[in-house]
Amino acid sequence: MGGSNKELTLWNKEGVRLGTIGEMQDWIWSCAINPGTKTAFAGANNGGLAAYEVDFLKVHGLYQERYAYREHLTDVII
């Protein structure tokens, strides 16, 4: 997970951007995720704090004769 100019984004362990979690009013200086509650937290330059609930659904894919799905957005099961 990473924060930058007002946008909180989620990345996988290979460094591929998965999507935007949320936005804030000012620059985001810190972020963390609690895997137990699936909540992402962010702190901004203006002192604002935000909590975003992130739901990790399974992603399924089919390529020729192979079926794969993604667990926890990082593990691929074929």
PDB file of N, CA, C and O in Angstrom:
ATOM      1  N   MET A   1       0.849  -1.152   0.000  1.00  0.00           N
ATOM      2  CA  MET A   1       0.000   0.000   0.000  1.00  0.00           C
ATOM      3  C   MET A   1       0.901   1.222   0.000  1.00  0.00           C
ATOM      4  O   MET A   1       1.961   1.213   0.625  1.00  0.00           O
ATOM      5  N   GLY A   2       0.493   2.263  -0.688  1.00  0.00           N
ATOM      6  CA  GLY A   2       1.295   3.470  -0.746  1.00  0.00           C
ATOM      7  C   GLY A   2       0.434   4.703  -0.826  1.00  0.00           C
ATOM      8  O   GLY A   2      -0.680   4.672  -1.350  1.00  0.00           O
ATOM      9  N   GLY A   3       0.958   5.781  -0.305  1.00  0.00           N
ATOM     10  CA  GLY A   3       0.258   7.057  -0.348  1.00  0.00           C
ATOM     11  C   GLY A   3       1.096   8.087  -1.061  1.00  0.00           C
ATOM     12  O   GLY A   3       2.325   8.033  -1.019  1.00  0.00           O
ATOM     13  N   SER A   4       0.450   9.010  -1.705  1.00  0.00           N
ATOM     14  CA  SER A   4       1.162  10.069  -2.414  1.00  0.00           C
ATOM     15  C   SER A   4       0.306  11.329  -2.392  1.00  0.00           C
ATOM     16  O   SER A   4      -0.333  11.630  -1.384  1.00  0.00           O
ATOM     17  N   ASN A   5       0.292  12.049  -3.473  1.00  0.00           N
ATOM     18  CA  ASN A   5      -0.454  13.290  -3.576  1.00  0.00           C
ATOM     19  C   ASN A   5      -1.959  13.027  -3.473  1.00  0.00           C
ATOM     20  O   ASN A   5      -2.639  12.896  -4.491  1.00  0.00           O
ATOM     21  N   LYS A   6      -2.467  12.952  -2.265  1.00  0.00           N
ATOM     22  CA  LYS A   6      -3.899  12.848  -1.961  1.00  0.00           C
ATOM     23  C   LYS A   6      -4.554  11.532  -2.372  1.00  0.00           C
ATOM     24  O   LYS A   6      -5.778  11.425  -2.307  1.00  0.00           O
ATOM     25  N   GLU A   7      -3.778  10.518  -2.796  1.00  0.00           N
ATOM     26  CA  GLU A   7      -4.366   9.263  -3.251  1.00  0.00           C
ATOM     27  C   GLU A   7      -3.709   8.083  -2.539  1.00  0.00           C
ATOM     28  O   GLU A   7      -2.483   8.005  -2.452  1.00  0.00           O
ATOM     29  N   LEU A   8      -4.528   7.175  -2.035  1.00  0.00           N
ATOM     30  CA  LEU A   8      -4.060   5.965  -1.368  1.00  0.00           C
ATOM     31  C   LEU A   8      -4.243   4.802  -2.335  1.00  0.00           C
ATOM     32  O   LEU A   8      -5.361   4.536  -2.776  1.00  0.00           O
ATOM     33  N   THR A   9      -3.147   4.098  -2.674  1.00  0.00           N
ATOM     34  CA  THR A   9      -3.211   3.040  -3.668  1.00  0.00           C
ATOM     35  C   THR A   9      -2.724   1.711  -3.100  1.00  0.00           C
ATOM     36  O   THR A   9      -1.950   1.672  -2.144  1.00  0.00           O
ATOM     37  N   LEU A  10      -3.189   0.634  -3.707  1.00  0.00           N
ATOM     38  CA  LEU A  10      -2.819  -0.723  -3.306  1.00  0.00           C
ATOM     39  C   LEU A  10      -1.957  -1.329  -4.405  1.00  0.00           C
ATOM     40  O   LEU A  10      -2.286  -1.236  -5.587  1.00  0.00           O
ATOM     41  N   TRP A  11      -0.826  -1.963  -3.996  1.00  0.00           N
ATOM     42  CA  TRP A  11       0.125  -2.587  -4.912  1.00  0.00           C
ATOM     43  C   TRP A  11       0.303  -4.042  -4.517  1.00  0.00           C
ATOM     44  O   TRP A  11       0.122  -4.384  -3.349  1.00  0.00           O
ATOM     45  N   ASN A  12       0.653  -4.908  -5.461  1.00  0.00           N
ATOM     46  CA  ASN A  12       0.959  -6.283  -5.089  1.00  0.00           C
ATOM     47  C   ASN A  12       2.443  -6.397  -4.768  1.00  0.00           C
ATOM     48  O   ASN A  12       3.174  -5.412  -4.868  1.00  0.00           O
ATOM     49  N   LYS A  13       2.900  -7.596  -4.379  1.00  0.00           N
ATOM     50  CA  LYS A  13       4.283  -7.751  -3.942  1.00  0.00           C
ATOM     51  C   LYS A  13       5.285  -7.653  -5.084  1.00  0.00           C
ATOM     52  O   LYS A  13       6.480  -7.500  -4.828  1.00  0.00           O
ATOM     53  N   GLU A  14       4.836  -7.737  -6.347  1.00  0.00           N
ATOM     54  CA  GLU A  14       5.714  -7.553  -7.494  1.00  0.00           C
ATOM     55  C   GLU A  14       5.805  -6.085  -7.923  1.00  0.00           C
ATOM     56  O   GLU A  14       6.557  -5.758  -8.841  1.00  0.00           O
ATOM     57  N   GLY A  15       5.060  -5.215  -7.280  1.00  0.00           N
ATOM     58  CA  GLY A  15       5.102  -3.795  -7.619  1.00  0.00           C
ATOM     59  C   GLY A  15       4.093  -3.362  -8.666  1.00  0.00           C
ATOM     60  O   GLY A  15       4.237  -2.290  -9.254  1.00  0.00           O
ATOM     61  N   VAL A  16       3.076  -4.175  -8.911  1.00  0.00           N
ATOM     62  CA  VAL A  16       2.035  -3.834  -9.877  1.00  0.00           C
ATOM     63  C   VAL A  16       0.905  -3.115  -9.149  1.00  0.00           C
ATOM     64  O   VAL A  16       0.406  -3.596  -8.132  1.00  0.00           O
ATOM     65  N   ARG A  17       0.509  -1.965  -9.675  1.00  0.00           N
ATOM     66  CA  ARG A  17      -0.556  -1.172  -9.061  1.00  0.00           C
ATOM     67  C   ARG A  17      -1.891  -1.874  -9.273  1.00  0.00           C
ATOM     68  O   ARG A  17      -2.268  -2.167 -10.407  1.00  0.00           O
ATOM     69  N   LEU A  18      -2.616  -2.148  -8.172  1.00  0.00           N
ATOM     70  CA  LEU A  18      -3.896  -2.843  -8.234  1.00  0.00           C
ATOM     71  C   LEU A  18      -5.085  -1.899  -8.269  1.00  0.00           C
ATOM     72  O   LEU A  18      -6.134  -2.245  -8.812  1.00  0.00           O
ATOM     73  N   GLY A  19      -4.938  -0.719  -7.699  1.00  0.00           N
ATOM     74  CA  GLY A  19      -6.049   0.231  -7.735  1.00  0.00           C
ATOM     75  C   GLY A  19      -6.001   1.235  -6.612  1.00  0.00           C
ATOM     76  O   GLY A  19      -5.174   1.148  -5.705  1.00  0.00           O
ATOM     77  N   THR A  20      -6.908   2.195  -6.690  1.00  0.00           N
ATOM     78  CA  THR A  20      -7.012   3.251  -5.692  1.00  0.00           C
ATOM     79  C   THR A  20      -7.966   2.830  -4.587  1.00  0.00           C
ATOM     80  O   THR A  20      -9.068   2.350  -4.855  1.00  0.00           O
ATOM     81  N   ILE A  21      -7.539   3.012  -3.345  1.00  0.00           N
ATOM     82  CA  ILE A  21      -8.375   2.692  -2.191  1.00  0.00           C
ATOM     83  C   ILE A  21      -9.216   3.903  -1.796  1.00  0.00           C
ATOM     84  O   ILE A  21     -10.402   3.768  -1.496  1.00  0.00           O
ATOM     85  N   GLY A  22      -8.604   5.083  -1.796  1.00  0.00           N
ATOM     86  CA  GLY A  22      -9.326   6.292  -1.408  1.00  0.00           C
ATOM     87  C   GLY A  22      -8.498   7.539  -1.658  1.00  0.00           C
ATOM     88  O   GLY A  22      -7.352   7.465  -2.100  1.00  0.00           O
ATOM     89  N   GLU A  23      -9.095   8.680  -1.370  1.00  0.00           N
ATOM     90  CA  GLU A  23      -8.433   9.969  -1.545  1.00  0.00           C
ATOM     91  C   GLU A  23      -8.618  10.804  -0.286  1.00  0.00           C
ATOM     92  O   GLU A  23      -9.575  10.621   0.465  1.00  0.00           O
ATOM     93  N   MET A  24      -7.672  11.736  -0.068  1.00  0.00           N
ATOM     94  CA  MET A  24      -7.739  12.628   1.086  1.00  0.00           C
ATOM     95  C   MET A  24      -7.583  14.075   0.627  1.00  0.00           C
ATOM     96  O   MET A  24      -7.274  14.333  -0.537  1.00  0.00           O
ATOM     97  N   GLN A  25      -7.797  15.008   1.536  1.00  0.00           N
ATOM     98  CA  GLN A  25      -7.753  16.433   1.224  1.00  0.00           C
ATOM     99  C   GLN A  25      -6.337  16.961   1.020  1.00  0.00           C
ATOM    100  O   GLN A  25      -6.157  17.963   0.327  1.00  0.00           O
ATOM    101  N   ASP A  26      -5.326  16.314   1.605  1.00  0.00           N
ATOM    102  CA  ASP A  26      -3.956  16.797   1.559  1.00  0.00           C
ATOM    103  C   ASP A  26      -3.015  15.625   1.279  1.00  0.00           C
ATOM    104  O   ASP A  26      -3.456  14.480   1.186  1.00  0.00           O
ATOM    105  N   TRP A  27      -1.717  15.914   1.146  1.00  0.00           N
ATOM    106  CA  TRP A  27      -0.728  14.877   0.889  1.00  0.00           C
ATOM    107  C   TRP A  27      -0.773  13.795   1.965  1.00  0.00           C
ATOM    108  O   TRP A  27      -0.882  14.096   3.154  1.00  0.00           O
ATOM    109  N   ILE A  28      -0.688  12.534   1.542  1.00  0.00           N
ATOM    110  CA  ILE A  28      -0.674  11.405   2.467  1.00  0.00           C
ATOM    111  C   ILE A  28       0.774  11.122   2.844  1.00  0.00           C
ATOM    112  O   ILE A  28       1.622  10.905   1.979  1.00  0.00           O
ATOM    113  N   TRP A  29       1.047  11.127   4.152  1.00  0.00           N
ATOM    114  CA  TRP A  29       2.407  10.906   4.652  1.00  0.00           C
ATOM    115  C   TRP A  29       2.621   9.511   5.198  1.00  0.00           C
ATOM    116  O   TRP A  29       3.754   9.032   5.214  1.00  0.00           O
ATOM    117  N   SER A  30       1.587   8.855   5.640  1.00  0.00           N
ATOM    118  CA  SER A  30       1.764   7.500   6.161  1.00  0.00           C
ATOM    119  C   SER A  30       0.517   6.673   5.898  1.00  0.00           C
ATOM    120  O   SER A  30      -0.590   7.200   5.788  1.00  0.00           O
ATOM    121  N   CYS A  31       0.722   5.362   5.799  1.00  0.00           N
ATOM    122  CA  CYS A  31      -0.405   4.465   5.586  1.00  0.00           C
ATOM    123  C   CYS A  31      -0.050   3.097   6.153  1.00  0.00           C
ATOM    124  O   CYS A  31       1.122   2.733   6.245  1.00  0.00           O
ATOM    125  N   ALA A  32      -1.068   2.355   6.526  1.00  0.00           N
ATOM    126  CA  ALA A  32      -0.890   1.006   7.074  1.00  0.00           C
ATOM    127  C   ALA A  32      -2.171   0.226   6.839  1.00  0.00           C
ATOM    128  O   ALA A  32      -3.242   0.801   6.648  1.00  0.00           O
ATOM    129  N   ILE A  33      -2.041  -1.083   6.856  1.00  0.00           N
ATOM    130  CA  ILE A  33      -3.213  -1.930   6.692  1.00  0.00           C
ATOM    131  C   ILE A  33      -3.270  -2.923   7.852  1.00  0.00           C
ATOM    132  O   ILE A  33      -2.245  -3.447   8.285  1.00  0.00           O
ATOM    133  N   ASN A  34      -4.469  -3.169   8.341  1.00  0.00           N
ATOM    134  CA  ASN A  34      -4.693  -4.159   9.387  1.00  0.00           C
ATOM    135  C   ASN A  34      -5.324  -5.370   8.714  1.00  0.00           C
ATOM    136  O   ASN A  34      -6.515  -5.334   8.408  1.00  0.00           O
ATOM    137  N   PRO A  35      -4.567  -6.444   8.472  1.00  0.00           N
ATOM    138  CA  PRO A  35      -5.120  -7.594   7.767  1.00  0.00           C
ATOM    139  C   PRO A  35      -6.217  -8.315   8.535  1.00  0.00           C
ATOM    140  O   PRO A  35      -7.049  -8.991   7.929  1.00  0.00           O
ATOM    141  N   GLY A  36      -6.234  -8.185   9.842  1.00  0.00           N
ATOM    142  CA  GLY A  36      -7.273  -8.843  10.635  1.00  0.00           C
ATOM    143  C   GLY A  36      -8.651  -8.259  10.413  1.00  0.00           C
ATOM    144  O   GLY A  36      -9.643  -8.988  10.425  1.00  0.00           O
ATOM    145  N   THR A  37      -8.726  -6.959  10.209  1.00  0.00           N
ATOM    146  CA  THR A  37     -10.018  -6.303   9.994  1.00  0.00           C
ATOM    147  C   THR A  37     -10.191  -5.829   8.569  1.00  0.00           C
ATOM    148  O   THR A  37     -11.237  -5.273   8.233  1.00  0.00           O
ATOM    149  N   LYS A  38      -9.174  -6.038   7.699  1.00  0.00           N
ATOM    150  CA  LYS A  38      -9.201  -5.594   6.297  1.00  0.00           C
ATOM    151  C   LYS A  38      -9.457  -4.095   6.200  1.00  0.00           C
ATOM    152  O   LYS A  38     -10.225  -3.641   5.352  1.00  0.00           O
ATOM    153  N   THR A  39      -8.809  -3.332   7.076  1.00  0.00           N
ATOM    154  CA  THR A  39      -8.962  -1.888   7.098  1.00  0.00           C
ATOM    155  C   THR A  39      -7.638  -1.231   6.759  1.00  0.00           C
ATOM    156  O   THR A  39      -6.593  -1.612   7.287  1.00  0.00           O
ATOM    157  N   ALA A  40      -7.684  -0.237   5.872  1.00  0.00           N
ATOM    158  CA  ALA A  40      -6.501   0.541   5.512  1.00  0.00           C
ATOM    159  C   ALA A  40      -6.612   1.907   6.184  1.00  0.00           C
ATOM    160  O   ALA A  40      -7.671   2.533   6.165  1.00  0.00           O
ATOM    161  N   PHE A  41      -5.505   2.364   6.781  1.00  0.00           N
ATOM    162  CA  PHE A  41      -5.471   3.644   7.478  1.00  0.00           C
ATOM    163  C   PHE A  41      -4.487   4.572   6.781  1.00  0.00           C
ATOM    164  O   PHE A  41      -3.459   4.128   6.269  1.00  0.00           O
ATOM    165  N   ALA A  42      -4.804   5.861   6.764  1.00  0.00           N
ATOM    166  CA  ALA A  42      -3.913   6.844   6.146  1.00  0.00           C
ATOM    167  C   ALA A  42      -3.901   8.105   6.986  1.00  0.00           C
ATOM    168  O   ALA A  42      -4.916   8.492   7.563  1.00  0.00           O
ATOM    169  N   GLY A  43      -2.730   8.747   7.048  1.00  0.00           N
ATOM    170  CA  GLY A  43      -2.565  10.017   7.745  1.00  0.00           C
ATOM    171  C   GLY A  43      -2.070  11.063   6.764  1.00  0.00           C
ATOM    172  O   GLY A  43      -1.141  10.804   5.998  1.00  0.00           O
ATOM    173  N   ALA A  44      -2.676  12.237   6.775  1.00  0.00           N
ATOM    174  CA  ALA A  44      -2.357  13.287   5.809  1.00  0.00           C
ATOM    175  C   ALA A  44      -1.561  14.411   6.448  1.00  0.00           C
ATOM    176  O   ALA A  44      -1.459  14.501   7.672  1.00  0.00           O
ATOM    177  N   ASN A  45      -1.003  15.260   5.613  1.00  0.00           N
ATOM    178  CA  ASN A  45      -0.188  16.399   6.027  1.00  0.00           C
ATOM    179  C   ASN A  45      -0.961  17.381   6.915  1.00  0.00           C
ATOM    180  O   ASN A  45      -0.374  17.998   7.804  1.00  0.00           O
ATOM    181  N   ASN A  46      -2.250  17.529   6.688  1.00  0.00           N
ATOM    182  CA  ASN A  46      -3.060  18.476   7.462  1.00  0.00           C
ATOM    183  C   ASN A  46      -3.540  17.900   8.793  1.00  0.00           C
ATOM    184  O   ASN A  46      -4.334  18.535   9.488  1.00  0.00           O
ATOM    185  N   GLY A  47      -3.065  16.697   9.159  1.00  0.00           N
ATOM    186  CA  GLY A  47      -3.459  16.077  10.420  1.00  0.00           C
ATOM    187  C   GLY A  47      -4.666  15.182  10.310  1.00  0.00           C
ATOM    188  O   GLY A  47      -5.080  14.588  11.306  1.00  0.00           O
ATOM    189  N   GLY A  48      -5.241  15.068   9.139  1.00  0.00           N
ATOM    190  CA  GLY A  48      -6.422  14.236   8.946  1.00  0.00           C
ATOM    191  C   GLY A  48      -6.082  12.756   8.951  1.00  0.00           C
ATOM    192  O   GLY A  48      -5.033  12.350   8.452  1.00  0.00           O
ATOM    193  N   LEU A  49      -6.966  11.961   9.512  1.00  0.00           N
ATOM    194  CA  LEU A  49      -6.836  10.505   9.521  1.00  0.00           C
ATOM    195  C   LEU A  49      -8.031   9.904   8.807  1.00  0.00           C
ATOM    196  O   LEU A  49      -9.141  10.428   8.899  1.00  0.00           O
ATOM    197  N   ALA A  50      -7.810   8.807   8.095  1.00  0.00           N
ATOM    198  CA  ALA A  50      -8.905   8.151   7.384  1.00  0.00           C
ATOM    199  C   ALA A  50      -8.758   6.647   7.521  1.00  0.00           C
ATOM    200  O   ALA A  50      -7.648   6.121   7.603  1.00  0.00           O
ATOM    201  N   ALA A  51      -9.880   5.972   7.543  1.00  0.00           N
ATOM    202  CA  ALA A  51      -9.914   4.512   7.575  1.00  0.00           C
ATOM    203  C   ALA A  51     -10.796   4.042   6.426  1.00  0.00           C
ATOM    204  O   ALA A  51     -11.920   4.516   6.259  1.00  0.00           O
ATOM    205  N   TYR A  52     -10.281   3.113   5.642  1.00  0.00           N
ATOM    206  CA  TYR A  52     -11.010   2.567   4.495  1.00  0.00           C
ATOM    207  C   TYR A  52     -11.115   1.063   4.664  1.00  0.00           C
ATOM    208  O   TYR A  52     -10.113   0.393   4.913  1.00  0.00           O
ATOM    209  N   GLU A  53     -12.323   0.526   4.531  1.00  0.00           N
ATOM    210  CA  GLU A  53     -12.503  -0.917   4.596  1.00  0.00           C
ATOM    211  C   GLU A  53     -12.302  -1.480   3.195  1.00  0.00           C
ATOM    212  O   GLU A  53     -12.946  -1.047   2.240  1.00  0.00           O
ATOM    213  N   VAL A  54     -11.398  -2.451   3.088  1.00  0.00           N
ATOM    214  CA  VAL A  54     -11.038  -3.028   1.800  1.00  0.00           C
ATOM    215  C   VAL A  54     -11.492  -4.477   1.785  1.00  0.00           C
ATOM    216  O   VAL A  54     -11.134  -5.254   2.670  1.00  0.00           O
ATOM    217  N   ASP A  55     -12.275  -4.839   0.789  1.00  0.00           N
ATOM    218  CA  ASP A  55     -12.758  -6.210   0.672  1.00  0.00           C
ATOM    219  C   ASP A  55     -11.966  -6.903  -0.426  1.00  0.00           C
ATOM    220  O   ASP A  55     -12.023  -6.489  -1.584  1.00  0.00           O
ATOM    221  N   PHE A  56     -11.232  -7.946  -0.081  1.00  0.00           N
ATOM    222  CA  PHE A  56     -10.404  -8.671  -1.025  1.00  0.00           C
ATOM    223  C   PHE A  56     -11.185  -9.848  -1.585  1.00  0.00           C
ATOM    224  O   PHE A  56     -11.266 -10.901  -0.954  1.00  0.00           O
ATOM    225  N   LEU A  57     -11.752  -9.674  -2.755  1.00  0.00           N
ATOM    226  CA  LEU A  57     -12.489 -10.740  -3.417  1.00  0.00           C
ATOM    227  C   LEU A  57     -11.533 -11.573  -4.262  1.00  0.00           C
ATOM    228  O   LEU A  57     -10.448 -11.108  -4.610  1.00  0.00           O
ATOM    229  N   LYS A  58     -11.920 -12.776  -4.586  1.00  0.00           N
ATOM    230  CA  LYS A  58     -11.098 -13.622  -5.446  1.00  0.00           C
ATOM    231  C   LYS A  58     -11.191 -13.124  -6.887  1.00  0.00           C
ATOM    232  O   LYS A  58     -12.257 -12.719  -7.352  1.00  0.00           O
ATOM    233  N   VAL A  59     -10.062 -13.160  -7.578  1.00  0.00           N
ATOM    234  CA  VAL A  59     -10.002 -12.812  -8.993  1.00  0.00           C
ATOM    235  C   VAL A  59      -9.777 -14.106  -9.761  1.00  0.00           C
ATOM    236  O   VAL A  59      -8.826 -14.837  -9.479  1.00  0.00           O
ATOM    237  N   HIS A  60     -10.647 -14.399 -10.734  1.00  0.00           N
ATOM    238  CA  HIS A  60     -10.573 -15.644 -11.495  1.00  0.00           C
ATOM    239  C   HIS A  60     -10.110 -15.357 -12.912  1.00  0.00           C
ATOM    240  O   HIS A  60     -10.391 -14.291 -13.460  1.00  0.00           O
ATOM    241  N   GLY A  61      -9.395 -16.316 -13.507  1.00  0.00           N
ATOM    242  CA  GLY A  61      -8.941 -16.154 -14.882  1.00  0.00           C
ATOM    243  C   GLY A  61      -8.890 -17.477 -15.611  1.00  0.00           C
ATOM    244  O   GLY A  61      -8.648 -18.525 -15.012  1.00  0.00           O
ATOM    245  N   LEU A  62      -9.119 -17.418 -16.905  1.00  0.00           N
ATOM    246  CA  LEU A  62      -9.082 -18.609 -17.740  1.00  0.00           C
ATOM    247  C   LEU A  62      -8.233 -18.289 -18.963  1.00  0.00           C
ATOM    248  O   LEU A  62      -8.515 -17.334 -19.687  1.00  0.00           O
ATOM    249  N   TYR A  63      -7.188 -19.092 -19.194  1.00  0.00           N
ATOM    250  CA  TYR A  63      -6.330 -18.920 -20.363  1.00  0.00           C
ATOM    251  C   TYR A  63      -6.145 -20.278 -21.019  1.00  0.00           C
ATOM    252  O   TYR A  63      -5.541 -21.175 -20.432  1.00  0.00           O
ATOM    253  N   GLN A  64      -6.659 -20.433 -22.226  1.00  0.00           N
ATOM    254  CA  GLN A  64      -6.667 -21.698 -22.959  1.00  0.00           C
ATOM    255  C   GLN A  64      -7.233 -22.785 -22.052  1.00  0.00           C
ATOM    256  O   GLN A  64      -8.407 -22.719 -21.689  1.00  0.00           O
ATOM    257  N   GLU A  65      -6.430 -23.786 -21.673  1.00  0.00           N
ATOM    258  CA  GLU A  65      -6.936 -24.877 -20.841  1.00  0.00           C
ATOM    259  C   GLU A  65      -6.608 -24.678 -19.369  1.00  0.00           C
ATOM    260  O   GLU A  65      -6.835 -25.584 -18.568  1.00  0.00           O
ATOM    261  N   ARG A  66      -6.092 -23.542 -18.997  1.00  0.00           N
ATOM    262  CA  ARG A  66      -5.674 -23.317 -17.620  1.00  0.00           C
ATOM    263  C   ARG A  66      -6.632 -22.365 -16.905  1.00  0.00           C
ATOM    264  O   ARG A  66      -7.050 -21.338 -17.439  1.00  0.00           O
ATOM    265  N   TYR A  67      -6.953 -22.751 -15.691  1.00  0.00           N
ATOM    266  CA  TYR A  67      -7.801 -21.924 -14.832  1.00  0.00           C
ATOM    267  C   TYR A  67      -6.961 -21.490 -13.634  1.00  0.00           C
ATOM    268  O   TYR A  67      -6.241 -22.304 -13.056  1.00  0.00           O
ATOM    269  N   ALA A  68      -7.044 -20.253 -13.268  1.00  0.00           N
ATOM    270  CA  ALA A  68      -6.300 -19.746 -12.111  1.00  0.00           C
ATOM    271  C   ALA A  68      -7.166 -18.762 -11.342  1.00  0.00           C
ATOM    272  O   ALA A  68      -8.052 -18.117 -11.903  1.00  0.00           O
ATOM    273  N   TYR A  69      -6.896 -18.661 -10.067  1.00  0.00           N
ATOM    274  CA  TYR A  69      -7.538 -17.629  -9.265  1.00  0.00           C
ATOM    275  C   TYR A  69      -6.521 -17.061  -8.297  1.00  0.00           C
ATOM    276  O   TYR A  69      -5.519 -17.698  -7.972  1.00  0.00           O
ATOM    277  N   ARG A  70      -6.793 -15.877  -7.856  1.00  0.00           N
ATOM    278  CA  ARG A  70      -5.871 -15.144  -6.996  1.00  0.00           C
ATOM    279  C   ARG A  70      -6.463 -15.072  -5.600  1.00  0.00           C
ATOM    280  O   ARG A  70      -7.609 -14.660  -5.417  1.00  0.00           O
ATOM    281  N   GLU A  71      -5.667 -15.478  -4.615  1.00  0.00           N
ATOM    282  CA  GLU A  71      -6.071 -15.371  -3.217  1.00  0.00           C
ATOM    283  C   GLU A  71      -5.292 -14.266  -2.553  1.00  0.00           C
ATOM    284  O   GLU A  71      -4.089 -14.132  -2.777  1.00  0.00           O
ATOM    285  N   HIS A  72      -5.949 -13.481  -1.748  1.00  0.00           N
ATOM    286  CA  HIS A  72      -5.328 -12.394  -0.991  1.00  0.00           C
ATOM    287  C   HIS A  72      -4.632 -11.390  -1.906  1.00  0.00           C
ATOM    288  O   HIS A  72      -3.711 -10.696  -1.476  1.00  0.00           O
ATOM    289  N   LEU A  73      -5.060 -11.308  -3.147  1.00  0.00           N
ATOM    290  CA  LEU A  73      -4.542 -10.401  -4.176  1.00  0.00           C
ATOM    291  C   LEU A  73      -3.074 -10.606  -4.500  1.00  0.00           C
ATOM    292  O   LEU A  73      -2.544  -9.850  -5.315  1.00  0.00           O
ATOM    293  N   THR A  74      -2.382 -11.574  -3.920  1.00  0.00           N
ATOM    294  CA  THR A  74      -0.974 -11.773  -4.232  1.00  0.00           C
ATOM    295  C   THR A  74      -0.635 -13.210  -4.595  1.00  0.00           C
ATOM    296  O   THR A  74       0.327 -13.428  -5.333  1.00  0.00           O
ATOM    297  N   ASP A  75      -1.373 -14.195  -4.116  1.00  0.00           N
ATOM    298  CA  ASP A  75      -1.068 -15.596  -4.378  1.00  0.00           C
ATOM    299  C   ASP A  75      -1.914 -16.107  -5.527  1.00  0.00           C
ATOM    300  O   ASP A  75      -3.138 -15.983  -5.494  1.00  0.00           O
ATOM    301  N   VAL A  76      -1.278 -16.687  -6.554  1.00  0.00           N
ATOM    302  CA  VAL A  76      -1.990 -17.238  -7.705  1.00  0.00           C
ATOM    303  C   VAL A  76      -2.027 -18.748  -7.566  1.00  0.00           C
ATOM    304  O   VAL A  76      -0.986 -19.387  -7.411  1.00  0.00           O
ATOM    305  N   ILE A  77      -3.226 -19.324  -7.620  1.00  0.00           N
ATOM    306  CA  ILE A  77      -3.428 -20.771  -7.532  1.00  0.00           C
ATOM    307  C   ILE A  77      -3.878 -21.255  -8.910  1.00  0.00           C
ATOM    308  O   ILE A  77      -4.895 -20.789  -9.425  1.00  0.00           O
ATOM    309  N   ILE A  78      -3.126 -22.193  -9.517  1.00  0.00           N
ATOM    310  CA  ILE A  78      -3.456 -22.700 -10.856  1.00  0.00           C
ATOM    311  C   ILE A  78      -4.035 -24.099 -10.725  1.00  0.00           C
ATOM    312  O   ILE A  78      -4.383 -24.719 -11.730  1.00  0.00           O
TER     313      ILE A  78
END
